[in-house]
Amino acid sequence: MDIQQKIKQPESRKLEFKEKLPRGKNFLKTIAAFANGAGGELILGVSDEDRQIEGVDDPLLMEEQIASSIHDGIYPLVSPYFSVITVAGKMMLSVQVLSGGNKPYYLKSLGLEKGVFVRIGSTNRQASRETIQELQRQSRGFSYTAEIDFTYAETALDEESLDYFFQASSLKKYNQEALVKWKILGRNNGDIFPTVAGLVLFGNESLTDYDYAHIRLTRFLGKTQDHILETKEYALPLITKIEGIFNDISTFLRKESIIDGIRRVEQTIIPLYALREAVINAVVHRDYSIKGSTIKVNVFDDRLEVISPGVLVGNLDINDLGTGLSECRNRILVRIFRQLGLMEELGTGIARINSLYGKKGLKPPTYLELGQFFKIILPQEKFVAAPADAVYSLLHSEGAMAASTLASRLDVHHNTILKYLKKLMSDGKIRKKGTGKNTVYCVSQ
């Protein structure tokens, strides 16, 4: 992405603009927050309101000042990359910061307790004690769900859910050693205790300390949260609740009729794969160290929202979703869900959701980081495009089709489809193949 395109982007978790170097500690908070998160870039010489390139007078002197301030003001050491960008005779200074490997980074003047900052959207926020602990775990390569919970014994695990996992996985009958191998249990000086992951997936329903790990499903009337029609809550053990959650959500979703062979059947407008992927991602990738909120699945007339505590982990950014990049916050949960066949190759789920939505002509999904939460919005409405464009899009994504098939898929009269096809052929976008009943239309090469 060139600088002109970048300047048009909104400020985000990984991007910030300043017309000049701010006084005081504000820019140090940004540098530390970038290092504590997915990295980022601070561009100086651009007004952050109207995005006009104002330039800086002496970028090399500014680089020295910034490097010195970072060295003296942040611990552990952050080593940014500097570059001077010139556009129309005006110079800007880019300060790029990589995601750090020695988190948490903090302002020396404020100390570890008050000097750690994280990036929430386009703002810097002072990190809570729990966030600082999570950053410390990240620097050691550990996750919260891998920690042992010494307050519970092995008896806190639900035997039926353990039986379900090992039988559904075609594994041998489990024993204590097998539970340790799967990190459902952990050893400490010869004693055995459950891990957080073990309790989340296999813990008894009576574990009130883990109420935050529940999942709440709510069906709202209309497109707002003004009126609740029905609410369901799914408690521990989560591993045996997944199919039930899918089924319950499906009953709340809008349906459409399709022809399957000689029968007309009903199916949800939202592709079932997209539904499963959104819910499983929420369970597997949420931040379980955040104990003030549950996973929420909200169904509206026009959309499904899945909201889970925790922003994207590591170096991932919203723009990376669907590109094949993947990082794991909870490796134990990922391993168990993959063993059950509920997850495919890492990094492929979002891309497939987007592809399915495109093929069905639905409004595209939306992925958001809102504060300390991650939200997926799956619309259950068709994308309203120019009629001829909708025909072209369907042919482009699924290949050659007959006019009757196009009319059925787009719910448009046959004569109307023929009119659109004629226009697309005159524009050279599509061509006709075959004759009579064998006539199909395809995108021009």
FILUM-206242 format. One record per residue (C-alpha): x negated, y, z negated; residue in three letters. Coordinates in steps of 0.001 Angstrom, whole numbers, always signed. Layout:
[[X, Y, Z], "ALA"],
...
This chain:
[[+0, +0, +0], "MET"],
[[-1522, +3347, +1014], "ASP"],
[[-1503, +6396, -1241], "ILE"],
[[+1400, +8079, +583], "GLN"],
[[+3613, +5031, -4], "GLN"],
[[+2422, +4672, -3589], "LYS"],
[[+3288, +8280, -4409], "ILE"],
[[+6880, +7594, -3368], "LYS"],
[[+7137, +4730, -5874], "GLN"],
[[+8798, +5381, -9234], "PRO"],
[[+6597, +5348, -12312], "GLU"],
[[+6648, +1875, -13805], "SER"],
[[+4979, -574, -16112], "ARG"],
[[+1884, -452, -13885], "LYS"],
[[+1943, +3045, -12398], "LEU"],
[[+1791, +6585, -13778], "GLU"],
[[+1148, +10021, -12244], "PHE"],
[[-250, +13159, -13866], "LYS"],
[[-941, +16539, -12299], "GLU"],
[[-3895, +17075, -14643], "LYS"],
[[-5609, +15232, -17455], "LEU"],
[[-3343, +15498, -20524], "PRO"],
[[-4801, +16894, -23703], "ARG"],
[[-5048, +14838, -26846], "GLY"],
[[-4411, +11099, -27082], "LYS"],
[[-1549, +10713, -24593], "ASN"],
[[-3624, +9442, -21694], "PHE"],
[[-5524, +7098, -24039], "LEU"],
[[-2170, +5581, -25040], "LYS"],
[[-1495, +4919, -21351], "THR"],
[[-4908, +3288, -20826], "ILE"],
[[-4516, +1088, -23921], "ALA"],
[[-944, +170, -22931], "ALA"],
[[-2083, -863, -19445], "PHE"],
[[-4834, -3046, -20954], "ALA"],
[[-2359, -4629, -23387], "ASN"],
[[+55, -5407, -20559], "GLY"],
[[-243, -6320, -16904], "ALA"],
[[-2804, -3627, -16128], "GLY"],
[[-1969, -468, -14251], "GLY"],
[[-3060, +2639, -12420], "GLU"],
[[-3080, +6277, -13537], "LEU"],
[[-3304, +8732, -10616], "ILE"],
[[-4376, +12259, -11475], "LEU"],
[[-3681, +15172, -9167], "GLY"],
[[-24, +14335, -8419], "VAL"],
[[+2883, +16087, -10116], "SER"],
[[+4982, +13460, -11868], "ASP"],
[[+8255, +15340, -11217], "GLU"],
[[+8350, +16170, -7498], "ASP"],
[[+5350, +14017, -6451], "ARG"],
[[+3492, +16821, -4735], "GLN"],
[[-242, +16285, -4235], "ILE"],
[[-1853, +19110, -6209], "GLU"],
[[-5338, +17619, -6327], "GLY"],
[[-8039, +18012, -9001], "VAL"],
[[-10963, +20444, -8829], "ASP"],
[[-13840, +18190, -9841], "ASP"],
[[-12897, +14484, -9853], "PRO"],
[[-16420, +13320, -10706], "LEU"],
[[-16551, +15511, -13805], "LEU"],
[[-13071, +14302, -14733], "MET"],
[[-14236, +10699, -14328], "GLU"],
[[-17075, +11296, -16778], "GLU"],
[[-14706, +12901, -19288], "GLN"],
[[-12215, +10040, -19046], "ILE"],
[[-14878, +7320, -19278], "ALA"],
[[-16354, +8998, -22355], "SER"],
[[-12944, +9442, -24011], "SER"],
[[-12028, +5799, -23400], "ILE"],
[[-15382, +4579, -24731], "HIS"],
[[-15084, +6702, -27875], "ASP"],
[[-11348, +6336, -28407], "GLY"],
[[-10262, +2739, -27638], "ILE"],
[[-11308, -588, -29166], "TYR"],
[[-12133, -3179, -27874], "PRO"],
[[-13924, -1602, -24935], "LEU"],
[[-11854, -935, -21812], "VAL"],
[[-13772, -578, -18532], "SER"],
[[-11548, +1089, -15915], "PRO"],
[[-12263, +1390, -12202], "TYR"],
[[-12417, +4910, -10806], "PHE"],
[[-11889, +5997, -7215], "SER"],
[[-11487, +9362, -5512], "VAL"],
[[-8690, +9634, -2935], "ILE"],
[[-8602, +12523, -466], "THR"],
[[-5443, +13524, +1401], "VAL"],
[[-5178, +16711, +3492], "ALA"],
[[-8258, +18129, +1839], "GLY"],
[[-6988, +17548, -1704], "LYS"],
[[-8724, +15090, -4041], "MET"],
[[-7009, +12777, -6508], "MET"],
[[-8605, +10528, -9114], "LEU"],
[[-7347, +6961, -9513], "SER"],
[[-7992, +5213, -12841], "VAL"],
[[-7282, +1490, -12542], "GLN"],
[[-7107, -684, -15644], "VAL"],
[[-7012, -4483, -15577], "LEU"],
[[-5043, -6577, -18029], "SER"],
[[-7469, -7067, -20899], "GLY"],
[[-8792, -10342, -22243], "GLY"],
[[-9379, -9077, -25805], "ASN"],
[[-5918, -7874, -26768], "LYS"],
[[-4753, -5947, -28683], "PRO"],
[[-6437, -2717, -27580], "TYR"],
[[-5861, +207, -29907], "TYR"],
[[-6744, +3840, -30501], "LEU"],
[[-9588, +3984, -32995], "LYS"],
[[-8243, +7147, -34610], "SER"],
[[-4958, +5401, -35473], "LEU"],
[[-6313, +1964, -36354], "GLY"],
[[-4967, -1483, -35496], "LEU"],
[[-1715, -1124, -37418], "GLU"],
[[-524, +2096, -35728], "LYS"],
[[-2799, +2455, -32706], "GLY"],
[[-1573, -381, -30463], "VAL"],
[[+597, +753, -27559], "PHE"],
[[+2475, -1246, -24939], "VAL"],
[[+4110, -301, -21687], "ARG"],
[[+7920, -426, -21725], "ILE"],
[[+9124, +555, -18266], "GLY"],
[[+7367, +3845, -17508], "SER"],
[[+6793, +4813, -21148], "THR"],
[[+4235, +3990, -23819], "ASN"],
[[+5600, +2631, -27088], "ARG"],
[[+3849, +1948, -30367], "GLN"],
[[+3712, -1815, -30808], "ALA"],
[[+5539, -3495, -33656], "SER"],
[[+3774, -5914, -35983], "ARG"],
[[+5353, -8845, -34112], "GLU"],
[[+4137, -7477, -30770], "THR"],
[[+608, -7076, -32130], "ILE"],
[[+674, -10698, -33276], "GLN"],
[[+1872, -11775, -29807], "GLU"],
[[-990, -9852, -28168], "LEU"],
[[-3444, -11572, -30508], "GLN"],
[[-2016, -14942, -29491], "ARG"],
[[-2368, -14033, -25819], "GLN"],
[[-6045, -13188, -26285], "SER"],
[[-6590, -16642, -27832], "ARG"],
[[-4617, -18382, -25092], "GLY"],
[[-1883, -19507, -27505], "PHE"],
[[+1863, -19030, -27459], "SER"],
[[+4279, -18522, -30322], "TYR"],
[[+6184, -21693, -29428], "THR"],
[[+2998, -23757, -29852], "ALA"],
[[+2655, -22693, -33492], "GLU"],
[[+3515, -25071, -36315], "ILE"],
[[+6427, -24138, -38571], "ASP"],
[[+5312, -25277, -42014], "PHE"],
[[+8715, -24546, -43564], "THR"],
[[+10278, -27622, -41968], "TYR"],
[[+9537, -31339, -41965], "ALA"],
[[+9887, -33852, -39135], "GLU"],
[[+13427, -34561, -40380], "THR"],
[[+14484, -31129, -39069], "ALA"],
[[+14455, -32618, -35552], "LEU"],
[[+17671, -34046, -34119], "ASP"],
[[+17219, -37727, -33280], "GLU"],
[[+19915, -37839, -30602], "GLU"],
[[+18292, -35007, -28648], "SER"],
[[+14899, -36724, -28900], "LEU"],
[[+16476, -39946, -27613], "ASP"],
[[+18015, -37990, -24754], "TYR"],
[[+14690, -36475, -23702], "PHE"],
[[+12678, -39677, -23747], "PHE"],
[[+15387, -41750, -22056], "GLN"],
[[+16165, -39137, -19403], "ALA"],
[[+12446, -38814, -18712], "SER"],
[[+12058, -42578, -18213], "SER"],
[[+9473, -42554, -20983], "LEU"],
[[+8894, -45228, -23578], "LYS"],
[[+10699, -45137, -26900], "LYS"],
[[+9182, -42243, -28789], "TYR"],
[[+7194, -42416, -32011], "ASN"],
[[+5360, -39838, -34071], "GLN"],
[[+2290, -40039, -31838], "GLU"],
[[+4396, -39376, -28737], "ALA"],
[[+5992, -36337, -30390], "LEU"],
[[+2539, -34964, -31204], "VAL"],
[[+1419, -35577, -27611], "LYS"],
[[+4348, -33527, -26293], "TRP"],
[[+3615, -30888, -28976], "LYS"],
[[+7078, -31309, -30439], "ILE"],
[[+5194, -32048, -33653], "LEU"],
[[+1796, -30701, -34699], "GLY"],
[[-901, -31898, -37095], "ARG"],
[[-2399, -29778, -39853], "ASN"],
[[-5046, -31339, -42097], "ASN"],
[[-3469, -34745, -41602], "GLY"],
[[+91, -33576, -42297], "ASP"],
[[+2795, -33463, -39627], "ILE"],
[[+5153, -30527, -39040], "PHE"],
[[+7411, -29500, -36144], "PRO"],
[[+6294, -26812, -33714], "THR"],
[[+8437, -23819, -32858], "VAL"],
[[+9005, -25336, -29399], "ALA"],
[[+10077, -28598, -31008], "GLY"],
[[+12598, -26836, -33233], "LEU"],
[[+13990, -24660, -30433], "VAL"],
[[+14640, -27622, -28137], "LEU"],
[[+15241, -30443, -30638], "PHE"],
[[+16022, -28781, -33989], "GLY"],
[[+19131, -29602, -36004], "ASN"],
[[+22089, -27267, -35612], "GLU"],
[[+21793, -26412, -39321], "SER"],
[[+18519, -24467, -38873], "LEU"],
[[+19867, -20986, -39568], "THR"],
[[+16353, -19486, -39300], "ASP"],
[[+16574, -20258, -35578], "TYR"],
[[+19917, -18603, -34876], "ASP"],
[[+18038, -16150, -32646], "TYR"],
[[+17271, -19028, -30250], "ALA"],
[[+20982, -19562, -29505], "HIS"],
[[+22580, -18700, -26158], "ILE"],
[[+25716, -16553, -25979], "ARG"],
[[+28048, -16765, -22973], "LEU"],
[[+30670, -14032, -22532], "THR"],
[[+33331, -13605, -19854], "ARG"],
[[+34367, -9971, -19417], "PHE"],
[[+37488, -8688, -17709], "LEU"],
[[+36601, -6537, -14715], "GLY"],
[[+33170, -5030, -14072], "LYS"],
[[+32441, -3500, -17492], "THR"],
[[+32011, -4710, -21074], "GLN"],
[[+35192, -2981, -22259], "ASP"],
[[+37316, -6125, -22545], "HIS"],
[[+36096, -9589, -23593], "ILE"],
[[+38102, -12550, -22322], "LEU"],
[[+36137, -15376, -23930], "GLU"],
[[+32866, -16001, -25779], "THR"],
[[+30954, -19214, -26370], "LYS"],
[[+27764, -19785, -28339], "GLU"],
[[+25329, -22661, -27905], "TYR"],
[[+23288, -23587, -30957], "ALA"],
[[+20332, -25921, -31422], "LEU"],
[[+19269, -28341, -30129], "PRO"],
[[+19127, -26517, -26793], "LEU"],
[[+17803, -29449, -24760], "ILE"],
[[+21172, -31227, -24837], "THR"],
[[+23226, -28067, -24198], "LYS"],
[[+21865, -27100, -20771], "ILE"],
[[+24321, -29062, -18603], "GLU"],
[[+27242, -27895, -20725], "GLY"],
[[+26133, -24276, -20334], "ILE"],
[[+25974, -24657, -16540], "PHE"],
[[+29440, -26193, -16427], "ASN"],
[[+30974, -23530, -18670], "ASP"],
[[+29440, -20689, -16677], "ILE"],
[[+30705, -22267, -13456], "SER"],
[[+34298, -22190, -14744], "THR"],
[[+33986, -18409, -15231], "PHE"],
[[+32541, -17677, -11775], "LEU"],
[[+34480, -16759, -8647], "ARG"],
[[+35052, -19580, -6160], "LYS"],
[[+35270, -19865, -2385], "GLU"],
[[+36681, -22628, -198], "SER"],
[[+34483, -24395, +2357], "ILE"],
[[+35034, -27284, +4756], "ILE"],
[[+33029, -30363, +3790], "ASP"],
[[+33604, -32950, +6510], "GLY"],
[[+37379, -33332, +6676], "ILE"],
[[+38033, -31874, +3221], "ARG"],
[[+38339, -28334, +1928], "ARG"],
[[+36423, -27992, -1343], "VAL"],
[[+35865, -25174, -3792], "GLU"],
[[+32421, -23995, -4816], "GLN"],
[[+31043, -21036, -6732], "THR"],
[[+30101, -18010, -4640], "ILE"],
[[+26822, -17829, -6551], "ILE"],
[[+24629, -20737, -5360], "PRO"],
[[+24407, -23315, -8167], "LEU"],
[[+20633, -23438, -7779], "TYR"],
[[+20453, -19706, -8495], "ALA"],
[[+22626, -20147, -11582], "LEU"],
[[+20491, -22996, -12918], "ARG"],
[[+17234, -21195, -12191], "GLU"],
[[+18355, -18004, -13934], "ALA"],
[[+19470, -19819, -17097], "VAL"],
[[+16500, -22190, -17277], "ILE"],
[[+14057, -19319, -16718], "ASN"],
[[+15674, -17487, -19623], "ALA"],
[[+15270, -20485, -21944], "VAL"],
[[+11769, -21412, -20835], "VAL"],
[[+10190, -17976, -20443], "HIS"],
[[+11807, -15866, -23171], "ARG"],
[[+9686, -14470, -25981], "ASP"],
[[+10673, -16482, -29054], "TYR"],
[[+8622, -14245, -31336], "SER"],
[[+11373, -11615, -30853], "ILE"],
[[+13924, -12726, -33421], "LYS"],
[[+16465, -9938, -33260], "GLY"],
[[+18386, -11085, -30202], "SER"],
[[+19648, -14175, -28411], "THR"],
[[+19747, -15009, -24720], "ILE"],
[[+22926, -13480, -23287], "LYS"],
[[+24801, -14714, -20224], "VAL"],
[[+27469, -12205, -19186], "ASN"],
[[+30004, -12939, -16444], "VAL"],
[[+31846, -10063, -14762], "PHE"],
[[+34249, -10051, -11825], "ASP"],
[[+31472, -9026, -9445], "ASP"],
[[+28294, -10456, -10983], "ARG"],
[[+26484, -12707, -13446], "LEU"],
[[+23859, -11230, -15778], "GLU"],
[[+21280, -13271, -17696], "VAL"],
[[+19364, -11263, -20309], "ILE"],
[[+16464, -12743, -22261], "SER"],
[[+14181, -11181, -24897], "PRO"],
[[+10666, -10426, -23688], "GLY"],
[[+9172, -8713, -20658], "VAL"],
[[+7190, -10514, -17963], "LEU"],
[[+4117, -12162, -19401], "VAL"],
[[+467, -11516, -18612], "GLY"],
[[-431, -9898, -15296], "ASN"],
[[+3003, -10385, -13748], "LEU"],
[[+4955, -7401, -12522], "ASP"],
[[+8495, -7123, -11138], "ILE"],
[[+7015, -6722, -7662], "ASN"],
[[+5252, -10100, -8025], "ASP"],
[[+8528, -12012, -8372], "LEU"],
[[+9245, -14192, -5358], "GLY"],
[[+5656, -14097, -4098], "THR"],
[[+4646, -17457, -5586], "GLY"],
[[+2706, -15957, -8502], "LEU"],
[[+3509, -17498, -11864], "SER"],
[[+2314, -17260, -15460], "GLU"],
[[+3593, -19257, -18422], "CYS"],
[[+4417, -17863, -21822], "ARG"],
[[+5715, -21189, -23203], "ASN"],
[[+3766, -24052, -21623], "ARG"],
[[+5319, -26683, -23892], "ILE"],
[[+8835, -25792, -22804], "LEU"],
[[+7820, -25663, -19139], "VAL"],
[[+6240, -29114, -19386], "ARG"],
[[+9336, -30638, -21014], "ILE"],
[[+11779, -29079, -18544], "PHE"],
[[+9663, -30196, -15596], "ARG"],
[[+9585, -33722, -17025], "GLN"],
[[+13385, -33660, -17063], "LEU"],
[[+13463, -32494, -13429], "GLY"],
[[+15077, -29188, -14382], "LEU"],
[[+12225, -27085, -13018], "MET"],
[[+10450, -27274, -9667], "GLU"],
[[+7026, -25981, -8707], "GLU"],
[[+6118, -22910, -10714], "LEU"],
[[+6544, -19612, -8909], "GLY"],
[[+9006, -20878, -6286], "THR"],
[[+12355, -20348, -8036], "GLY"],
[[+12872, -16623, -7417], "ILE"],
[[+11886, -16944, -3758], "ALA"],
[[+14455, -19709, -3288], "ARG"],
[[+17166, -17675, -5050], "ILE"],
[[+16498, -14759, -2711], "ASN"],
[[+16570, -17066, +309], "SER"],
[[+19878, -18675, -691], "LEU"],
[[+21445, -15270, -1245], "TYR"],
[[+20276, -14113, +2172], "GLY"],
[[+21707, -17188, +3884], "LYS"],
[[+25081, -16718, +2216], "LYS"],
[[+25204, -13021, +3064], "GLY"],
[[+25567, -12014, -587], "LEU"],
[[+24387, -8783, -2124], "LYS"],
[[+20748, -9367, -3146], "PRO"],
[[+19822, -10300, -6741], "PRO"],
[[+18252, -7684, -8991], "THR"],
[[+15397, -8235, -11459], "TYR"],
[[+14820, -5684, -14221], "LEU"],
[[+12691, -5056, -17286], "GLU"],
[[+14779, -3059, -19743], "LEU"],
[[+12912, -2212, -22913], "GLY"],
[[+11827, -5520, -24410], "GLN"],
[[+14253, -7533, -22274], "PHE"],
[[+14246, -9135, -18851], "PHE"],
[[+17479, -9189, -16853], "LYS"],
[[+18530, -11084, -13741], "ILE"],
[[+21685, -9850, -11985], "ILE"],
[[+23273, -12323, -9556], "LEU"],
[[+26061, -10652, -7542], "PRO"],
[[+29074, -12710, -6493], "GLN"],
[[+30094, -10376, -3684], "GLU"],
[[+29254, -10382, +4], "LYS"],
[[+26744, -7911, +1354], "PHE"],
[[+28636, -5345, +3415], "VAL"],
[[+26571, -4689, +6522], "ALA"],
[[+27388, -3434, +9964], "ALA"],
[[+29446, -6319, +11455], "PRO"],
[[+27075, -7022, +14346], "ALA"],
[[+24118, -6908, +11933], "ASP"],
[[+25774, -9553, +9753], "ALA"],
[[+26089, -11844, +12812], "VAL"],
[[+22458, -11275, +13754], "TYR"],
[[+21291, -11860, +10155], "SER"],
[[+23111, -15194, +9976], "LEU"],
[[+21686, -16383, +13303], "LEU"],
[[+18211, -15240, +12266], "HIS"],
[[+18297, -17097, +8938], "SER"],
[[+20057, -20328, +9988], "GLU"],
[[+19441, -20709, +13715], "GLY"],
[[+21776, -21324, +16657], "ALA"],
[[+25533, -21407, +16012], "MET"],
[[+28758, -21569, +17945], "ALA"],
[[+31085, -18564, +17927], "ALA"],
[[+33691, -20550, +15984], "SER"],
[[+31134, -21379, +13269], "THR"],
[[+30117, -17740, +12981], "LEU"],
[[+33765, -16689, +12709], "ALA"],
[[+34323, -19203, +9905], "SER"],
[[+31152, -18297, +8006], "ARG"],
[[+31786, -14553, +8168], "LEU"],
[[+35567, -14843, +7760], "ASP"],
[[+36132, -12835, +10959], "VAL"],
[[+38597, -13479, +13814], "HIS"],
[[+37126, -15436, +16745], "HIS"],
[[+37797, -12639, +19249], "ASN"],
[[+36041, -10137, +16982], "THR"],
[[+32989, -12374, +16775], "ILE"],
[[+32869, -12599, +20567], "LEU"],
[[+32847, -8790, +20722], "LYS"],
[[+29885, -8601, +18322], "TYR"],
[[+28044, -11334, +20228], "LEU"],
[[+28522, -9453, +23483], "LYS"],
[[+27036, -6291, +21961], "LYS"],
[[+24050, -8162, +20501], "LEU"],
[[+23363, -9810, +23870], "MET"],
[[+23540, -6447, +25658], "SER"],
[[+21014, -5099, +23117], "ASP"],
[[+18733, -8038, +23857], "GLY"],
[[+18796, -9268, +20263], "LYS"],
[[+20414, -12649, +20922], "ILE"],
[[+20948, -15011, +23843], "ARG"],
[[+23483, -17661, +24818], "LYS"],
[[+22635, -21348, +25285], "LYS"],
[[+24773, -24076, +26823], "GLY"],
[[+28190, -23916, +28440], "THR"],
[[+31829, -24546, +27507], "GLY"],
[[+32318, -26238, +24148], "LYS"],
[[+28555, -26627, +23786], "ASN"],
[[+27877, -22877, +23866], "THR"],
[[+25774, -21608, +20966], "VAL"],
[[+24059, -18307, +20255], "TYR"],
[[+20545, -17780, +18916], "CYS"],
[[+18095, -14986, +18237], "VAL"],
[[+16032, -13927, +21267], "SER"],
[[+12381, -14903, +21100], "GLN"],
